[in-house]
Amino acid sequence: MEGSVEYQVNLRYIKKAFLPVTREQKLAEFVPVFNVMGTGEQKKVPGKVEARARVYLPEFLNFGKKLGFKVEAEENLLKWLTLPPSKRERLEYSGNKRIILRTNDDYAYLRLMVYGVVMSVLKTPAEWGPLEEYVLSMEPIQLRFWSSKFKNTYWKYKNRRKLDYLARRFLEVEWI
């Protein structure tokens, strides 16, 4: 049964929120993918979406790479995302903007989920660095607790607003 679950984060289009700084924004969908042995062949069956959150690029992608996620996207898009915002506005990217992050490590997946959900309520990039350090230093029991709270809340309400409320409670209890 080893390697029977692969974790995937799909980055999709989302309407931009107004921020004090210019950042590329995406909707992150956290989905487990199960490798099922069918009639003589192995199939990948996507599971239920566990959470959705507004994330800001390239910080989210850099944290995912640091955790060991494999980033699947066009190389030109990744280069465009690393440009400073002033150059990015002048050079509009017109190719495929589909980005998928994959891993087999469940703790890396849980860390990225907690980081993504809490990142969506923090609007200043100065707070994202300390959040990244805190999520990396979290114990497994805390990580499992908060990720299960996020999953169960999303499954119950199917609503990002409830996740944002819970992420603010995370900031009160854990971080600030």
ROBADO-383554 format. One line per 8 residues: number of its first residue (from 1); their letters; for each residue x negated, y negated, z of C-alpha. Coordinates in nm, 3 decimals, always signed. Layout:
# ROBADO-383554
NUM) a) X/Y/Z ~ ...
//
This chain:
# ROBADO-383554
1) megsveyq) +0.000/+0.000/+0.000 ~ -0.303/-0.229/+0.007 ~ -0.263/-0.519/-0.232 ~ +0.108/-0.452/-0.277 ~ +0.192/-0.820/-0.215 ~ +0.048/-1.116/-0.400 ~ +0.130/-1.467/-0.287 ~ +0.207/-1.735/-0.542
9) vnlryikk) +0.264/-2.109/-0.524 ~ +0.437/-2.262/-0.827 ~ +0.393/-2.636/-0.877 ~ +0.687/-2.792/-1.062 ~ +0.804/-3.137/-1.166 ~ +0.958/-3.360/-0.899 ~ +1.084/-3.716/-0.919 ~ +0.819/-3.946/-0.777
17) aflpvtre) +0.853/-4.094/-0.430 ~ +0.721/-4.443/-0.363 ~ +0.389/-4.437/-0.177 ~ +0.141/-4.705/-0.076 ~ -0.113/-4.527/-0.302 ~ -0.082/-4.369/-0.645 ~ -0.082/-3.988/-0.640 ~ +0.041/-3.717/-0.873
25) qklaefvp) +0.335/-3.540/-0.704 ~ +0.468/-3.188/-0.751 ~ +0.727/-2.961/-0.593 ~ +0.551/-2.657/-0.444 ~ +0.751/-2.333/-0.431 ~ +0.603/-2.066/-0.204 ~ +0.693/-1.718/-0.335 ~ +0.567/-1.366/-0.251
33) vfnvmgtg) +0.531/-1.134/-0.552 ~ +0.566/-0.761/-0.487 ~ +0.379/-0.502/-0.693 ~ +0.633/-0.220/-0.737 ~ +0.559/+0.115/-0.895 ~ +0.841/+0.178/-1.140 ~ +0.889/+0.454/-1.393 ~ +0.521/+0.522/-1.447
41) eqkkvpgk) +0.429/+0.156/-1.465 ~ +0.358/-0.115/-1.214 ~ +0.587/-0.419/-1.215 ~ +0.556/-0.755/-1.045 ~ +0.882/-0.851/-0.876 ~ +0.907/-1.208/-0.740 ~ +1.055/-1.238/-0.393 ~ +1.278/-1.502/-0.243
49) veararvy) +1.145/-1.861/-0.237 ~ +1.018/-1.909/+0.119 ~ +0.981/-2.287/+0.120 ~ +0.976/-2.590/-0.107 ~ +0.780/-2.905/-0.036 ~ +0.665/-3.225/-0.207 ~ +0.286/-3.209/-0.236 ~ +0.031/-3.458/-0.358
57) lpeflnfg) -0.245/-3.372/-0.603 ~ -0.544/-3.331/-0.614 ~ -0.567/-3.293/-0.231 ~ -0.328/-2.996/-0.225 ~ -0.520/-2.818/-0.502 ~ -0.854/-2.883/-0.331 ~ -0.723/-2.735/-0.005 ~ -0.590/-2.433/-0.196
65) kklgfkve) -0.928/-2.377/-0.360 ~ -1.097/-2.409/-0.021 ~ -0.868/-2.132/+0.110 ~ -0.960/-1.907/-0.183 ~ -0.658/-1.950/-0.409 ~ -0.703/-1.887/-0.780 ~ -0.571/-2.189/-0.974 ~ -0.409/-2.114/-1.309
73) aeenllkw) -0.372/-2.427/-1.520 ~ -0.507/-2.581/-1.836 ~ -0.862/-2.703/-1.787 ~ -0.781/-3.046/-1.933 ~ -0.508/-3.092/-1.670 ~ -0.747/-3.012/-1.386 ~ -1.001/-3.262/-1.525 ~ -0.728/-3.526/-1.562
81) ltlppskr) -0.620/-3.475/-1.199 ~ -0.974/-3.539/-1.072 ~ -0.986/-3.881/-1.239 ~ -0.934/-4.188/-1.019 ~ -0.572/-4.315/-1.025 ~ -0.660/-4.629/-1.223 ~ -0.805/-4.424/-1.511 ~ -0.527/-4.165/-1.485
89) erleysgn) -0.263/-4.433/-1.554 ~ -0.441/-4.542/-1.872 ~ -0.503/-4.188/-2.000 ~ -0.163/-4.018/-1.999 ~ -0.181/-3.638/-2.006 ~ +0.059/-3.486/-2.259 ~ -0.013/-3.112/-2.241 ~ +0.136/-2.831/-2.034
97) kriilrtn) +0.150/-2.935/-1.668 ~ +0.227/-2.590/-1.527 ~ +0.010/-2.500/-1.228 ~ +0.019/-2.170/-1.036 ~ -0.191/-2.079/-0.732 ~ -0.237/-1.709/-0.645 ~ -0.394/-1.515/-0.359 ~ -0.375/-1.180/-0.179
105) ddyaylrl) -0.475/-1.325/+0.160 ~ -0.164/-1.371/+0.374 ~ -0.328/-1.607/+0.624 ~ -0.449/-1.834/+0.343 ~ -0.093/-1.837/+0.207 ~ +0.053/-1.924/+0.548 ~ -0.205/-2.201/+0.600 ~ -0.121/-2.352/+0.261
113) mvygvvms) +0.252/-2.331/+0.336 ~ +0.217/-2.509/+0.671 ~ -0.014/-2.769/+0.513 ~ +0.222/-2.830/+0.218 ~ +0.538/-2.864/+0.426 ~ +0.378/-3.099/+0.679 ~ +0.197/-3.295/+0.405 ~ +0.536/-3.382/+0.256
121) vlktpaew) +0.629/-3.594/+0.562 ~ +0.290/-3.768/+0.589 ~ +0.282/-4.054/+0.340 ~ -0.071/-4.187/+0.389 ~ -0.372/-3.998/+0.252 ~ -0.576/-4.091/+0.563 ~ -0.365/-3.843/+0.763 ~ -0.407/-3.553/+0.518
129) gpleeyvl) -0.774/-3.492/+0.607 ~ -0.714/-3.443/+0.983 ~ -0.409/-3.228/+0.900 ~ -0.628/-3.008/+0.680 ~ -0.882/-2.965/+0.961 ~ -0.607/-2.884/+1.212 ~ -0.441/-2.624/+0.988 ~ -0.779/-2.457/+0.928
137) smepiqlr) -0.838/-2.436/+1.304 ~ -0.493/-2.294/+1.390 ~ -0.478/-1.956/+1.563 ~ -0.295/-1.674/+1.378 ~ -0.009/-1.666/+1.630 ~ +0.060/-2.041/+1.584 ~ +0.031/-2.001/+1.209 ~ +0.280/-1.714/+1.197
145) fwsskfkn) +0.519/-1.895/+1.433 ~ +0.534/-2.219/+1.232 ~ +0.543/-2.050/+0.892 ~ +0.829/-1.824/+1.007 ~ +1.015/-2.130/+1.141 ~ +0.971/-2.302/+0.803 ~ +1.083/-1.988/+0.612 ~ +1.388/-1.923/+0.828
153) tywkyknr) +1.495/-2.287/+0.818 ~ +1.465/-2.298/+0.440 ~ +1.651/-1.969/+0.398 ~ +1.929/-2.084/+0.631 ~ +1.987/-2.433/+0.490 ~ +1.831/-2.420/+0.137 ~ +1.738/-2.781/+0.198 ~ +1.406/-2.966/+0.200
161) rkldylar) +1.547/-3.232/+0.433 ~ +1.579/-2.975/+0.715 ~ +1.221/-2.867/+0.647 ~ +1.109/-3.229/+0.676 ~ +1.284/-3.256/+1.012 ~ +1.105/-2.941/+1.131 ~ +0.771/-3.070/+0.996 ~ +0.811/-3.386/+1.206
169) rflevewi) +0.870/-3.165/+1.512 ~ +0.548/-2.981/+1.421 ~ +0.365/-3.313/+1.429 ~ +0.510/-3.395/+1.772 ~ +0.433/-3.057/+1.927 ~ +0.107/-2.953/+1.766 ~ -0.086/-3.232/+1.610 ~ -0.021/-3.581/+1.745
//
